[in-house]
Amino acid sequence: MRDNKQINSLNNKQNLKSHQKAKTRSRKNPFLPQARKHDRIIFASFFLFIVLFGFLFLIWPKHDISKTEKRSLQQMPKLNSESLFSGQYGQQVDAFYSDQFPLRDQFMSFYNSLLNIMTSVPGSDQNIKIITNPKKPANDSFAMNAPQEKTETQDETDKDDAIGEPQKANLDLESLLENDQGADDIEQNLQFNDSANVIIDGVAMELFGYLPENAISYANRITFLRENLPEDIRLIHLMAPPAITYNQVKDLEYQREIVETAINDIYQAEKGSIIKVDALSNIGKHASEYIYFRTDHHWTGRGAYYAYEAFCESIGEKATPLEEMEIKKPNYEFLGSLYNFTGNNPLLLDSKDQAEIILPKNSGTNTIYSGTAMSDGVPSILLDWEMEIDSHYILFSGNDVALSLIKSDINNGKSIIVIKDSYANAFLPFLMDHYENVYSVDPRYLSDPILSFIKEKEINDVLVLNSAFITGNVEWIGGLDNIIGYR
C-alpha cells in the first residue's frame, strides 16, 4: 500500500511538472508580435525593391554601346531551340540583364571608388595606384607574349607554338612602396610582369616588361627584311618608347632604363644597312609637354611630331617646324583605352584627354584597302578634328587596317611604306611633307606578301614603326613573319 502511495505521489509530481511546462509554452511571447512585424517590414521592403527595379528595368532605355567601357552591350537574344538547349540563350539573357541594369554606370562608379580606397598605395608623396591583370586586347601593341627563335629542326607549322609566355614575377609593388624598398626590389618584381598598369597623380601608364631573347628574336626579323630588300631601298627602324619611360616617380626610374635597354638591344642586334631612329632621346627633351595621353596608351599628336623630328634627322632631311604647322583641337574631351583597361578607375575621371591634330604643310587623301591588289579602295579619315567620335585615335589617319595609301600633293614622286602598329597612326600624316605616296601596312590585318609589292610600287624607303611593347605581341609578330616571308 505504501508503495502504491509513493508511486501515485511520484506520478502527481511528474504531471504537475508537465502541466507547468505546458502552461509556460502556452504563454504568449511578448516579443513575438514585434518580431513578426519586423519580418513583414523586411519582406515588404525587399519585395518593393524587386518590383521597383523590375519596373525600372522595363522602362529604362536600352543602349547598344557603353561609352565608358568602350564595348558593345548585350541585347535581348532571340529564342530558338538550338540556343536554348545549348545553354547559350541563358548565358545571353544573363549578360543582357547585367549590361542593361538600371543605374549600372553609377553602381560601377561607386564600386570603383570603394576599390580605389582599398587599393591605393599608402606612404607615397604621389597618388599612386597599381592595377594588376588589366583588360588588354590580345591584338594591340602591348599584348605581351615572348616570341622565341625557331630552331632549325622546328617545322614551319609549329611557328605559332614557338611563341610562348615570358616569366612573370609576383607583383607586389604596393607593399614595396609601403615598406620604402628601393627600385632594385621593385624592378625584380616587375621587369618580367606584363600585366599591370600604374596610375600616378591621375595619369595612367603601362608598366614595361622585357626579356632579352625577345630583342634578339625581333631584331632577326628586321635583319631578314633588310637582306631581302633591294640595296637601293632604305630600311628605317623606329621603336616608340611608352609613356612610362618619362615618369617622375623615384622608385620607377628603372623603367626608363629597361626601355632604353630593350630598344638598344634590338638596334644593336640588327645587322646590315639599317637606319635606327633615336626617338626616345628627342621625345625626352619635351617630357614636360603633352606628349602622351593621360588615359590612353598612345602618344599624342605632339609626341608623334617629336618622333617625326628624330626620323627626319636620321634620314638627313629637315622636319617641318612645329611653329609652321596649324594645330586643331576637337571641341570635346575623352577617356582613352587605359581608362577601360584599369576598370574605369575613378582616379582618371578628372584627367580627360583632348586630341591635338597637327596639320603638315601639304594636304592629301587617305584610302584604305583589304590587300595589296588595291582593288577595293574606300576613302578614310585623314586629320579630322570636327568629327566627334569615341575612338578618338582614328582622327589622325583612320583605324588600323590591312593597307592604306595617303596621297600627298607634294608631287615629288617619292614613296614610303610603313610597317606599323597603332602608334604610327598619329605619325603618318607628317610624312606627307616628304613623300608623294605614303603606304602603310598592319601585319595583324594584312595577309599578302609585301616584298614583291614594294618592288612593284617602286618604294624608296621602308619604315618599321611600332611600340617598344611589340616584341611580345603574338599576332603582330606572326603577321610580320607572314608578310615578309620569315621562316
Buried (B, 14 or more C-beta within 10 A) or exposed (E): EEEEEEEEEEEEEEEEEEEEEEEEEEEEEEEEEEEEEEEEEEEEEEEEEEEEBEEEEEEBEEBEEBEBBBEEBBBEBEEEEEBEEEEEBEEBBEBBEEBBBBEBBEEBBEEBBEBBEEEBBEEBEBBBBBBBEBEBEEBBBBBBBBBBEBEEEBEEEEBEEBBEEBEBEEBBBBEBBEEEBEBEBBBEBBBBBBBBBBBBEBBBBBBBBBBEBBBBBBBBBBBBBBEEBEEEBBBBBBBBBBBBBBBEBEBBEBBBEBBBBBBBBBBEBBEEEBBBBBBBEBBBEBBEEBBBBBBBBBBBBBBBBBBBBBBBBBBEEEBBEEEEBEBBEBEEEBBBBBBBBBBBBBBBBEBBBBBBBBBBBBBBEBBBBBBBEBEEEEEBBBBBBEEEBEEBBBBBBBBBBBBBBBBBEBEEEBBBBBBBBBBBBBBBBBBBBBBBBBBBBBBBBBEBEBBEBBEEBEBBBBBBBBBBBBBBBBBBBBBBBBBBEBE
